[in-house]
Amino acid sequence: MAKVLYGATMSVDGFIAGVGGDMSWMQPYQGPDPIADELVANVGSCLIGGVSYRGDDPNMGTDKEGPFGGAWTGEQIVLTRSAPAVDVPGVTFAGDLDTALRKARAAAGDKYVCLIGADVGRQCLDAGEVDDVLVFVAPILLGDGVPLFRHLGGTNIRLDQPRVHTTPHAITLWYEVVR
């Protein structure tokens, strides 16, 4: 059965996108990483938030556009209330979280469903649907932007000890969610 993973590159001060959703800050930190390579080989589907799908890809317009810098191909499920009128090959649109998760798990098989986007990550964490959290911490302070996780009113989600890996571009922290 598919496991659900919320993964993102984050600044040291906790932001996964800059002000206005800017992702251009990320480009210098997208170097080779064996943990990222391992993950790409084990992702069966991506569940993507509507904002992320519509354009905050730091590689937009290049040959590295798409999930994992263009290194991954597969079924993408987009959680949005505003699906386009025209079908998009390889992309399924879902208007609610339960439907999106069901479709993403079915598409992933026994591999990971990788969550892309802060809001879809928050929704899945709030619903208790996330199995693993993977954070690539880039050596930069953004000062403001979109946080990795925000839950108004606060919440505690316990994580196991991380698997830690260091590259010149980032420190990688891979956690399992404690249930």
Secondary structure, 3 states (H helix, E strand, C coil): CCEEEEEEEEECCCEEECHHHCCHHHHHHCCCCHHHHHHHHCEEEEEEEHHHHCCCCCCCCCCCCCHHHHCCCCEEEEECCCCCCCCCCCEEEECCHHHHHHHHHHHHCCCEEEEECHHHHHHHHHCCCCCEEEEEEECCCCCCCEECCCCCCCCCCCECCCEEEECCCCEEEEEEECC
